[in-house]
């Protein structure tokens, strides 16, 4: 199933950038992963959008309305698959959440006192 997910993800990415001319698609938009149902009838397509809430809304709206077109192109390009899944687009905010976690860790680390080169507090086995 993973092979199908990767294939569908790559094709959708290609379609988004080569075949869709919707002005609502703007900024950095990427397909982060695809989860296809075992029967290949449906797939959740996770989309990452860099931008504010309005940019995310516009991009998701554009992809949702282009779903039928994307499905038809997939059907043409992936004719070797028995079924082409119907697509539902989901906003994937994991990259954004990861960046927030890194920022939080950086703040915590910057608040720590600097390390010293002294040997205090080290275990001196063999004394």
C-alpha positions as CSV (number, residue, x, y, z in Angstrom):
1,X,0.0,0.0,0.0
2,X,2.9,2.3,0.7
3,X,4.0,2.1,-2.9
4,X,0.5,3.2,-4.0
5,X,0.6,6.1,-1.5
6,X,3.9,7.3,-2.8
7,X,2.9,7.0,-6.4
8,X,-0.4,8.9,-5.8
9,X,1.4,11.6,-3.8
10,X,4.0,12.2,-6.6
11,X,1.3,12.4,-9.2
12,X,-0.8,14.8,-7.3
13,X,2.2,17.0,-6.7
14,X,3.0,17.0,-10.4
15,X,-0.7,17.8,-11.3
16,X,-0.8,20.7,-8.7
17,X,2.2,22.4,-10.2
18,X,1.8,21.5,-13.9
19,X,-1.9,21.3,-14.6
20,X,-3.8,23.5,-12.1
21,X,-4.1,27.2,-12.9
22,X,-6.3,28.3,-10.0
23,X,-5.2,31.7,-8.7
24,X,-6.1,30.6,-5.1
25,X,-3.2,28.2,-5.2
26,X,-0.4,30.4,-4.1
27,X,2.7,30.3,-1.9
28,X,4.5,27.1,-0.8
29,X,2.0,24.2,-1.1
30,X,3.1,20.6,-0.9
31,X,1.6,17.2,-0.5
32,X,3.1,15.7,2.6
33,X,1.5,12.3,2.5
34,X,-1.3,10.2,1.1
35,X,-3.2,7.6,3.0
36,X,-5.1,5.3,0.6
37,X,-7.8,3.0,1.9
38,X,-7.1,-0.7,1.5
39,X,-9.7,-1.1,-1.3
40,X,-8.2,1.9,-3.2
41,X,-11.6,3.6,-3.3
42,X,-10.6,6.7,-1.3
43,X,-7.5,8.5,-0.1
44,X,-6.7,11.3,2.3
45,X,-4.3,13.8,0.8
46,X,-2.4,15.8,3.4
47,X,-1.4,19.2,2.3
48,X,1.1,21.6,3.9
49,X,0.6,25.3,3.2
50,X,3.1,27.9,4.4
51,X,1.2,31.1,5.1
52,X,-1.4,32.7,7.3
53,X,-4.9,31.2,8.0
54,X,-6.4,32.9,4.9
55,X,-3.7,31.5,2.6
56,X,-4.4,28.0,4.0
57,X,-8.1,28.4,3.5
58,X,-7.8,29.6,-0.1
59,X,-5.4,26.8,-1.0
60,X,-7.5,24.1,0.6
61,X,-10.6,25.5,-1.1
62,X,-8.8,25.5,-4.5
63,X,-7.7,21.9,-4.1
64,X,-11.1,20.7,-2.9
65,X,-12.8,22.3,-5.9
66,X,-10.1,20.8,-8.2
67,X,-10.6,17.3,-6.7
68,X,-12.6,16.0,-9.7
69,X,-10.1,17.3,-12.2
70,X,-7.2,15.8,-10.2
71,X,-9.0,12.5,-10.1
72,X,-9.5,12.4,-13.9
73,X,-5.8,13.2,-14.5
74,X,-4.8,10.5,-12.0
75,X,-7.1,8.0,-13.8
76,X,-5.3,8.9,-17.1
77,X,-1.8,8.8,-15.7
78,X,-2.1,5.8,-13.4
79,X,-4.1,3.5,-15.7
80,X,-2.1,0.5,-14.2
81,X,-4.1,0.8,-10.9
82,X,-7.3,-1.1,-10.6
83,X,-9.1,1.8,-8.9
84,X,-8.2,5.4,-8.7
85,X,-9.1,6.7,-5.2
86,X,-11.5,9.6,-4.6
87,X,-9.6,12.3,-2.9
88,X,-10.2,14.2,0.3
89,X,-7.8,17.0,1.1
90,X,-6.7,17.6,4.7
91,X,-4.6,20.4,6.0
92,X,-1.4,19.0,7.5
93,X,0.0,21.3,10.1
94,X,2.7,18.9,11.4
95,X,5.5,20.9,9.8
96,X,4.3,24.1,11.4
97,X,3.9,22.4,14.8
98,X,7.4,20.9,14.4
99,X,8.8,24.4,13.7
100,X,7.0,25.7,16.8
101,X,8.6,22.9,18.9
102,X,12.1,23.7,17.6
103,X,11.5,27.4,18.4
104,X,10.3,26.5,21.9
105,X,13.4,24.3,22.5
106,X,15.7,27.0,21.2
107,X,14.1,29.5,23.7
108,X,14.6,27.0,26.6
109,X,18.2,26.3,25.6
110,X,19.0,30.0,25.4
111,X,17.7,30.6,28.9
112,X,20.0,27.9,30.4
113,X,23.1,29.1,32.1
114,X,26.3,28.6,30.1
115,X,28.3,25.4,30.7
116,X,31.6,25.6,32.6
117,X,34.7,23.7,31.9
118,X,35.3,22.8,35.5
119,X,35.4,19.2,36.7
120,X,33.0,19.8,39.5
121,X,30.2,17.3,39.8
122,X,31.9,14.7,37.6
123,X,32.2,11.2,38.7
124,X,35.9,10.4,39.4
125,X,35.9,6.6,39.4
126,X,39.1,5.1,40.6
127,X,39.8,7.5,43.5
